[in-house]
Amino acid sequence: MRRTPRPFVIATALLTFITASSLASTSHTPAVLRVGTYKGIAGQYSSVQAAVLAAQPGDWVLVGPGDYKEEGFKGMDEASGVLIEKANIHLRGMNRNSVIIDGTKAGTPACSGKKADQVFTKDGMNGVVAFKVDGVSIENLTTCNYLTGTNGGEGNEIWWNGGDGSGKIAMGRYWGDYITATSTYSNQFANPRGEYGIFVSNARGPGIIDHSYASNMGDAAYYIGACPDCNAILRRAHGQFSALGFSGTNAGGHLIIERNEFDHNAIGAAPDSQNNDDAPSPNSGRCPNPNEISAVGTNSCSIWRYNFFHDNNNPNVPGLGTGGLAGSAPVGTGIAFAGIEYHTLYKNRFENNGSWGVLVTDLPDQEDPPKDVPSQNCNGGISVLPTGAPAIGPLYSGGALCYFQAFGNDVRGNTFVNNGFYKNPGNADIADLGLPHDPGNCFSGNTDPAGLTSYPPAALLQSDLYACDRPNGGDVTLTLLQANCATRGLLFPCPDTPLTHYPPSTHVTLRMPRAQTTMPNPCKNVPANPWCPNNGSSAYGMGAGTVAAAAWIILGIALVRRRPLETLR
C-alpha cells in the first residue's frame, strides 16, 4: 500500500540546514589560494598540491588554466596527484576543459596517450583524492591518466575516499560539479590503465555529483559504493567507453541515479552485491526507515529514473576479459541488477543494446571474503561454498561461493527500442534471471513500439504473477545460458556458436573526449579575490554549511516530494 510521506523528513532537512550553518559561521573567514594565472593575473602558487597543503579548512583553492603534472608529496596516506586531507576545502578550476590535473610525465602534451609519456608505478597512482574528510567540493576541472600499478591497484581519477576496503564509513558530505575524468592510455585490456573515473566510496553523504563526464576506464566510469545508506545523487552524468558505465557495489538506501547517459560501454550500469571489502553486503535499496515512503510510492529509496542507456555493445574497452566481475561484464547490456534488492527502475530509456536492455539476475559471487574485514562473510547472501574451498577442475576456480539473489526490484514505466539485436535465443528487452523468491521482482508498464520482448515472455512478465510483493522467479534456461556466454563464460565455459555469439574483443583505442560544458561563472560564491574582485567578502562564509544544507535538502526533497515523479524532471 502506498502511503503519504511524513513531513518530519523535510523538517529534519531544515534542522540540518540551520545546525550546519550555525556551526560553520563560527569558523575562520575563508581564504582564497590561487594557482597559476587567470586573465593575466598571477596566483600565489604554481602547484595545486602546494596550495591544498597550505589551505585551512573552509578555504578555496582556485586553479587557472594550465596542464598541471601533479605528483602529490612524500609520505602521502593515499598515492595521489593531489591529496586533500582537510575538511571543507573547495577546489575549483576556472575553466573545466583547460584546467587539467594530469598524470603524464612533465614536459609531455596534456593527457598524452603515448606509452613513453606515461608515469608507470608498481602500485599505481590516483588523481585528485579527498581522503576521509567531510565537505570537500571538487569543481570545474579535468583529471586524466592516473594509472593502475603494473599488477593493478589505484588508477582512480577523482575520488572521494571515505575508507576504501575498510568496511567502515569515514566520510560525510561531498560535492562534485562540472568535472571530467578520463585516461587516454591503457595497456590494451590489461594494467596499467585508468580504473575508475569519478569514484565515491565509504561515504554516508549527503553527496551530489552533477554535470560530469567520465570515460575510458577499466572498471567503471562512475562508482558509488560501500555505503548501505549512501545519501547520494548522481545527476547529469555521461559515462562512455568503459567496461561499466556505472558500478555500485553494496550501495543502497537513499541513492538517486537520474538524468544520466551511459553509452558505448560494454555494459551501461551494473549495481551489484559482493562478498568483498566494499562491506557490508548486500546491496539493498530499501529505505532504512521501514515506515518511509520514497518518491516512487514504496519503501524503495534507491531509484534509477529518467536515464538513457544506449549502444552499450563495446567489447574493446580497458579491463574487459581480464578477470573479476568488471572484466566479465555482459557485453551488450543497458543495465544489470546483479544480486541486488529493492531498487526501482522507473521511466528510463533503453535503446540499441545488443543483449538486453535490462537484465535482473542473481549473482553467484566467487571470492573469499576479506580477512581484514571480519564482519564481512556472505552477509545477505547464501553461503554455498566456504572460504578456501578448493577448485573444481575447469568449472570452479576455488574460494568461497556466496549466492546473492535479486529480489524486490521494481522495473516499471521504461521504454525500449531495438534491444536484443544480437538475436541469440534469450536476448531481449528485459530478462529476469533468478531462482524463485518471496517477494520476487516486479515488472509493469514497460513498452517497446515494436512489441516488448522478454524472458519470461512479456505477457507473463507484466502480468499479476509478477506484481510487486508476490513470489516469483525468472528464466533459468535460455537466459542463464546467454548471460554466461555474454560474460565470456563467467560460470562455465561457453563455446562460440551461431546461437551463443557475442562480439569478441580485439583492440583498445582511446581518445580524449570532446570539450565539456564549463561552469558558467567560476567566481560564483567565492570570496572576493584578485580573480573574482566583484564578489562579496563573505559570500561563502557558511562554506561547509552551505554545501551540506544544499545537498541534504535537495536529497530529502527528491526522496519525499508529494508531487508525482513525472513533475520532477
C-alpha positions in Angstrom: 0.0 0.0 0.0 1.3 3.4 -0.9 1.3 6.0 1.8 1.9 9.7 2.1 5.4 10.7 3.1 5.8 12.0 6.6 6.5 15.8 6.9 9.1 15.2 9.6 11.6 14.2 7.0 11.5 17.8 5.5 11.6 19.2 9.0 14.8 17.2 9.6 16.4 18.6 6.5 15.6 22.2 7.6 17.0 21.5 11.0 20.2 20.1 9.4 20.5 23.3 7.4 20.2 25.6 10.4 22.6 23.5 12.5 25.2 23.2 9.8 25.0 26.9 9.0 25.4 27.9 12.7 28.4 25.7 13.2 30.0 26.9 10.0 29.6 30.6 10.9 32.0 30.1 13.9 34.9 29.0 11.6 37.6 31.3 10.3 37.0 33.6 7.4 37.7 31.6 4.2 40.8 32.5 2.3 41.3 32.1 -1.5 44.5 30.5 -2.6 45.2 30.9 -6.4 47.2 28.5 -8.6 48.6 29.6 -11.9 47.4 32.6 -13.8 43.9 33.8 -14.8 43.2 36.7 -17.1 46.8 37.8 -16.8 46.8 37.9 -13.0 49.2 35.5 -11.4 48.3 33.5 -8.3 50.4 32.7 -5.3 51.1 29.0 -6.3 52.3 27.1 -9.3 51.2 23.7 -7.9 47.7 22.6 -6.9 49.1 20.2 -4.3 51.1 23.0 -2.7 48.1 25.3 -2.4 46.0 22.4 -1.0 48.6 21.8 1.7 48.7 25.5 2.6 44.9 25.8 2.8 42.9 25.7 6.0 39.5 24.1 6.5 36.9 26.2 4.7 39.4 27.8 2.2 39.1 27.9 -1.5 41.8 26.8 -4.0 41.2 28.3 -7.4 43.2 27.0 -10.4 43.9 29.0 -13.5 44.1 27.3 -17.0 47.1 25.0 -17.4 48.3 21.4 -17.6 49.3 20.6 -14.0 51.5 17.5 -13.8 50.8 16.8 -10.1 52.7 14.1 -8.2 51.5 14.6 -4.6 54.1 14.6 -1.8 56.3 12.2 0.1 54.6 10.2 2.9 51.1 10.5 1.5 48.3 8.4 3.0 47.0 7.7 -0.4 49.1 7.8 -3.6 47.6 10.8 -5.4 48.5 13.7 -7.7 46.5 16.0 -5.4 45.6 14.7 -1.9 43.0 16.7 0.2 43.0 15.8 3.9 41.4 18.9 5.4 37.7 19.3 5.8 35.6 21.8 3.8 38.3 22.5 1.2 36.8 23.9 -2.1 38.9 23.0 -5.1 37.7 24.8 -8.3 39.1 25.3 -11.8 38.4 28.5 -13.6 37.7 26.5 -16.8 36.6 22.9 -16.9 38.4 22.0 -20.1 41.7 24.0 -19.8 42.4 23.3 -16.1 43.9 19.8 -16.2 45.3 17.7 -13.4 47.5 15.4 -15.5 49.2 12.1 -14.6 51.6 12.0 -17.6 55.2 13.0 -17.4 56.4 16.6 -17.1 57.1 18.2 -20.4 54.7 16.0 -22.4 51.5 17.1 -24.1 48.4 17.3 -21.9 46.8 13.9 -21.4 49.1 12.3 -24.0 48.2 8.7 -24.9 51.7 7.7 -25.9 53.2 4.9 -23.8 56.5 6.8 -23.4 54.7 9.8 -21.9 53.1 7.8 -19.0 54.2 7.6 -15.4 54.2 3.9 -14.5 54.5 2.8 -10.9 54.4 -0.5 -9.1 51.4 0.2 -7.0 49.6 2.9 -9.1 48.6 6.5 -8.7 45.3 8.4 -8.2 44.4 11.8 -9.5 42.5 14.2 -7.1 41.6 12.4 -3.8 39.6 13.7 -0.8 40.7 11.3 1.9 38.5 10.7 5.0 37.3 14.3 5.3 33.9 16.0 5.1 32.7 18.8 3.0 35.2 18.7 0.1 34.0 20.1 -3.2 35.8 19.5 -6.5 34.6 21.5 -9.4 35.2 22.7 -13.0 38.3 20.8 -13.9 39.6 17.7 -15.8 41.7 14.9 -14.5 43.5 12.4 -16.7 45.9 9.5 -17.0 46.5 8.5 -13.4 47.0 4.8 -13.9 46.8 1.5 -12.0 50.0 -0.3 -11.0 51.7 -2.9 -13.0 49.5 -5.6 -11.3 46.5 -3.4 -10.6 45.6 -1.1 -7.8 44.7 2.7 -7.7 44.1 4.4 -11.1 41.2 6.5 -9.9 41.0 9.9 -11.5 38.7 11.8 -9.0 38.0 10.1 -5.7 36.1 10.8 -2.5 37.6 8.1 -0.4 36.0 7.5 3.0 38.0 4.4 3.8 38.1 2.2 0.8 38.5 -1.5 1.7 37.9 -0.9 5.4 34.3 -1.9 5.8 33.8 1.4 7.6 32.3 4.8 6.8 34.7 7.7 7.4 33.3 10.5 5.2 30.2 12.6 5.3 29.1 15.3 2.9 30.8 15.9 -0.5 30.1 17.7 -3.7 31.3 17.4 -7.3 30.2 19.6 -10.2 31.4 20.3 -13.8 34.1 17.6 -13.6 35.7 15.4 -16.3 37.7 12.2 -15.7 39.4 10.2 -18.4 42.5 8.4 -19.5 44.0 8.2 -23.0 46.3 5.3 -22.2 45.6 1.7 -21.5 47.9 -1.3 -21.9 45.2 -2.7 -24.2 42.9 -4.6 -21.9 45.4 -5.1 -19.1 47.2 -2.9 -16.5 48.3 -0.2 -16.3 45.2 1.7 -17.2 42.7 4.1 -15.7 40.4 2.1 -13.4 37.7 4.4 -12.1 36.8 7.8 -13.4 34.6 9.5 -10.7 34.7 7.4 -7.6 32.9 7.7 -4.2 33.4 5.0 -1.6 32.6 4.6 2.1 30.7 7.9 2.4 27.5 8.5 4.3 26.8 11.7 2.4 24.9 13.8 1.8 26.7 14.0 -1.6 25.9 15.2 -5.1 27.8 14.6 -8.3 26.4 16.9 -11.1 27.3 17.9 -14.6 30.1 15.4 -15.0 31.7 13.2 -17.7 33.9 10.1 -17.4 35.3 7.7 -19.9 37.9 5.0 -20.9 38.0 3.2 -17.6 39.0 -0.5 -17.0 36.4 -0.9 -14.3 33.8 1.8 -14.3 33.4 5.4 -15.4 31.4 6.1 -12.2 31.3 4.3 -8.9 29.3 4.9 -5.8 29.6 2.1 -3.3 30.4 0.6 0.1 27.5 2.6 1.6 24.5 0.8 2.9 22.7 4.2 3.1 24.6 6.3 0.6 22.5 9.6 0.8 23.8 10.4 -2.7 22.6 11.8 -6.0 24.3 11.2 -9.4 22.7 13.6 -11.9 23.5 14.7 -15.4 26.5 12.4 -15.8 27.8 10.9 -19.0 29.8 7.7 -18.9 31.4 6.2 -22.0 34.0 3.7 -23.4 34.4 1.8 -20.1 33.9 -1.7 -19.0 31.0 -0.4 -16.9 29.4 3.0 -17.3 28.4 2.8 -13.6 29.3 0.4 -10.8 27.8 0.4 -7.4 28.8 -2.5 -5.1 26.9 -2.8 -1.9 25.4 0.7 -2.4 21.8 1.3 -1.3 19.5 3.1 1.0 19.0 6.7 -0.2 20.5 6.7 -3.7 19.2 8.6 -6.7 20.6 8.0 -10.2 18.8 10.4 -12.5 19.0 12.1 -15.9 22.3 10.4 -16.8 23.5 9.0 -20.1 25.5 5.7 -20.4 26.6 4.6 -23.8 29.4 2.8 -25.8 30.5 0.8 -22.8 30.5 -3.0 -22.5 27.5 -2.5 -20.2 25.8 0.7 -19.2 25.5 0.0 -15.4 25.9 -2.9 -13.1 25.0 -2.3 -9.4 25.7 -5.4 -7.5 26.2 -7.2 -4.2 29.6 -8.7 -3.5 31.3 -10.6 -0.6 34.3 -8.3 -0.7 35.9 -5.4 1.1 33.2 -3.0 -0.1 31.4 -4.2 3.0 28.8 -4.6 4.2 26.8 -6.6 1.7 24.1 -6.9 0.3 23.2 -4.0 -2.0 19.7 -3.2 -0.7 17.7 -0.2 -1.9 15.2 -0.4 1.0 14.7 2.8 2.9 16.5 2.5 6.3 13.2 3.5 8.0 10.6 0.8 7.2 7.9 3.4 7.5 9.5 5.8 5.0 7.8 6.2 1.6 10.0 7.4 -1.2 9.2 9.4 -4.3 8.2 6.1 -6.1 5.5 5.5 -3.5 7.1 2.5 -1.9 9.8 1.6 0.7 12.5 1.6 -2.1 14.8 4.5 -1.7 17.4 3.5 -4.4 15.8 5.0 -7.5 17.0 5.0 -11.2 14.9 7.4 -13.2 15.0 9.3 -16.5 18.3 7.9 -17.6 19.3 6.9 -21.1 21.1 3.6 -21.7 22.0 3.1 -25.3 24.6 1.4 -27.6 26.4 -0.4 -24.8 27.9 -3.0 -27.1 31.6 -2.2 -26.9 33.9 -5.2 -26.4 37.0 -3.1 -26.9 37.3 -1.2 -23.6 40.1 -1.4 -21.0 39.7 -4.2 -18.5 37.3 -6.4 -20.4 38.2 -10.1 -20.3 40.9 -9.7 -17.6 39.1 -11.4 -14.7 36.9 -10.2 -11.9 33.3 -9.1 -12.3 34.1 -5.9 -14.2 36.2 -7.9 -16.6 33.3 -10.2 -17.2 30.7 -7.6 -17.9 27.9 -8.9 -20.1 28.6 -7.0 -23.2 25.5 -5.6 -25.0 23.5 -4.8 -21.8 21.9 -1.5 -20.8 21.8 -2.3 -17.1 22.2 -5.4 -15.0 20.7 -5.6 -11.5 23.1 -8.2 -10.2 22.1 -9.8 -6.9 20.6 -6.6 -5.5 17.4 -5.9 -3.6 14.6 -3.3 -3.7 15.9 -1.0 -6.4 13.4 0.9 -8.6 14.0 1.4 -12.3 11.5 4.0 -13.4 10.9 5.8 -16.8 14.4 5.2 -18.2 15.1 4.7 -22.0 16.9 1.6 -23.3 18.0 1.7 -27.0 20.3 -0.4 -29.2 21.7 -2.7 -26.6 22.5 -6.0 -28.3 22.0 -8.4 -25.5 19.4 -6.9 -23.1 18.1 -3.5 -22.2 17.5 -4.7 -18.6 18.9 -7.9 -17.0 17.8 -8.7 -13.5 19.9 -11.6 -12.3 21.1 -13.5 -9.3 24.8 -13.2 -8.7 27.0 -16.2 -7.6 30.0 -14.3 -6.2 33.2 -16.4 -6.4 35.6 -14.8 -3.9 36.9 -15.2 -0.4 35.7 -12.5 2.0 38.4 -10.1 3.1 40.4 -11.2 6.2 40.8 -7.6 7.4 37.1 -7.0 7.4 35.9 -9.8 9.8 32.3 -8.6 9.7 32.0 -9.5 6.0 31.2 -13.1 5.4 28.5 -13.5 2.8 26.2 -11.1 4.6 22.8 -11.0 2.9 23.7 -13.9 0.6 23.5 -17.7 0.7 26.9 -19.4 1.5 27.2 -22.2 -1.0 31.0 -22.9 -0.5 33.1 -21.8 2.4 36.2 -19.6 2.4 39.1 -21.5 0.9 37.0 -24.1 -1.0 39.2 -26.0 -3.5 39.0 -25.6 -7.2 36.7 -28.0 -9.1 38.5 -28.7 -12.4 37.8 -26.1 -15.1 34.3 -25.4 -13.7 35.3 -23.6 -10.5 38.5 -21.7 -9.6 38.2 -22.1 -5.9 37.4 -19.9 -2.9 34.1 -19.0 -1.3 30.9 -19.0 -3.3 28.3 -16.6 -2.0 24.9 -16.6 -3.8 23.1 -13.2 -3.9 19.5 -13.3 -5.1 18.0 -10.4 -6.9 14.5 -9.7 -5.4 12.1 -6.9 -4.5 13.3 -4.9 -7.6 10.6 -2.8 -9.3 11.0 -2.3 -13.1 8.2 -0.1 -14.4 7.4 2.5 -17.0 10.5 2.2 -19.0 10.7 2.4 -22.8 12.7 0.1 -25.1 13.8 0.3 -28.7 15.9 -2.2 -30.7 17.4 -4.2 -27.8 18.4 -7.8 -28.1 19.5 -7.4 -31.7 22.3 -10.0 -31.3 19.4 -12.4 -31.6 20.8 -15.1 -29.6 17.9 -17.1 -28.1 17.3 -15.3 -24.7 18.4 -11.8 -25.8 15.5 -9.3 -25.4 14.4 -6.0 -24.0 14.1 -7.4 -20.5 15.3 -10.7 -18.9 14.6 -11.8 -15.3 17.2 -14.5 -14.3 16.9 -15.9 -10.9 15.7 -18.6 -8.6 12.2 -18.2 -7.0 12.0 -15.8 -4.1 9.2 -14.3 -2.0 9.0 -11.5 -2.9 10.3 -11.8 -6.4 10.9 -8.9 -8.8 8.1 -6.9 -10.4 7.6 -5.5 -13.9 4.8 -3.2 -15.2 4.1 -0.6 -17.8 7.3 -1.2 -19.8 6.9 -0.6 -23.6 8.5 -1.1 -26.9 6.8 0.3 -30.1 7.7 -3.0 -31.9 6.4 -5.1 -29.0 8.1 -5.8 -25.8 10.4 -8.8 -25.8 11.3 -10.5 -22.6 12.3 -13.7 -20.8 9.9 -14.9 -19.3 7.6 -13.8 -22.1 6.1 -10.3 -21.7 2.6 -11.5 -21.4 3.6 -13.4 -18.3 6.3 -11.0 -17.0 3.9 -8.0 -16.9 1.0 -10.0 -15.5 -0.2 -10.2 -12.0 2.1 -13.1 -11.4 5.0 -10.6 -11.5 3.3 -7.9 -9.5 5.2 -6.4 -6.6 5.3 -8.3 -3.3 4.4 -11.6 -4.9 6.6 -14.7 -5.0 8.1 -15.5 -8.4 11.2 -16.5 -10.2 13.0 -15.8 -13.5 14.0 -17.8 -16.5 16.9 -20.1 -15.6 17.1 -21.8 -19.1 18.0 -19.7 -22.1 18.7 -16.5 -20.1 21.1 -18.4 -17.9 22.9 -19.8 -20.9 23.2 -16.5 -22.7 24.2 -14.5 -19.6 27.0 -16.9 -19.0 28.1 -16.5 -22.7 27.8 -12.7 -22.7 30.2 -12.7 -19.7 32.7 -14.8 -21.6 32.0 -17.9 -19.5 31.9 -16.4 -16.0 30.3 -19.6 -14.6 31.2 -22.3 -17.1 32.9 -22.5 -20.5 30.8 -21.2 -23.4 31.6 -22.2 -27.0 31.2 -19.6 -29.7 28.4 -20.8 -31.9 25.8 -19.1 -34.1 23.3 -19.3 -31.2 25.8 -18.1 -28.5 27.8 -15.5 -30.4 28.8 -12.2 -28.8 31.3 -9.6 -30.2 34.9 -10.5 -29.5 37.5 -8.1 -28.0 40.2 -7.2 -30.5 42.0 -3.9 -29.8 41.5 -0.9 -27.5 41.7 2.6 -28.9 41.3 5.5 -26.5 40.7 9.2 -27.3 40.5 12.4 -25.4 36.8 13.4 -25.0 35.5 16.5 -26.6 35.2 19.7 -24.6 32.5 19.6 -22.0 30.3 22.4 -20.7 32.2 24.5 -18.3 30.8 26.3 -15.2 29.0 29.4 -16.4 30.5 31.6 -13.6 33.6 30.1 -11.8 33.6 33.0 -9.4 30.1 32.2 -8.1 30.1 32.1 -4.2 33.8 32.6 -4.0 35.1 35.3 -1.5 36.5 38.4 -3.1 40.0 38.0 -4.5 42.0 39.3 -7.5 40.5 36.8 -9.9 36.9 37.5 -8.6 37.1 41.1 -7.5 33.4 41.8 -7.5 32.4 39.2 -5.1 31.4 39.9 -1.5 34.0 39.2 1.1 31.7 36.7 3.0 29.9 35.2 0.0 30.8 31.7 1.2 31.2 32.4 4.8 29.0 29.4 5.6 31.2 27.1 3.4 30.6 23.7 4.8 27.0 24.5 5.9 26.0 25.7 2.5 27.3 22.6 0.8 25.8 20.3 3.4 22.5 22.0 3.5 22.1 22.2 -0.2 22.9 18.5 -0.7 20.8 17.3 2.2 17.7 19.4 1.3 17.9 18.5 -2.4 18.3 14.8 -1.5 15.5 15.0 1.1 13.1 16.7 -1.2 13.9 14.4 -4.1 13.1 11.4 -1.9 9.9 12.6 -0.2 8.2 15.1 -2.5 4.5 14.7 -2.7 4.2 15.5 -6.4 4.2 12.7 -9.0 7.5 11.7 -10.4 6.6 13.0 -13.8 6.7 16.6 -12.5 10.2 16.2 -11.1 12.1 16.0 -14.4 
